[in-house]
Amino acid sequence: MKHLTLLGSDIVMFEVYNILEKEKQAKVENYLTLPSYHIDSSDEILKLGQQLEIQCQIKAREALHIASAIIGKARYFLSCDKKVTQMKQAKCYRRLAKSYRQTYFSVMNPIRFVEKMKKGELE
């Protein structure tokens, strides 16, 4: 099995700290300790996030999540949002990611990721 590294980001922390239900927020905060690396907000992430939002037609927060993943050199970005994981969207992300990285960038649903991992289909 390949080694997986989990990335965290300022946008993830922002969303967690803005969960209105305090009990749910406390549970989710426990997961903030899992990432091995943290991606801080930067002008570069904001710029890429704006490009993703406009060119890929996604919401600003999703764009910032994806921008953080791209800048953080993530190989995979997992999302349960069907609009975010559509093939049309994924192609747009990859096109914009090319100028920031050398490796292939993939966006998919977590269930699909686990299925591909079990089959040994991940790069």
Beta strands, then each sheet from edge to edge (+ up, - down):
strand 1: 7-9
strand 2: 37-39
strand 3: 76-78
strand 4: 106-108
sheet 1: 1+ 2+
sheet 2: 3+ 4+
end
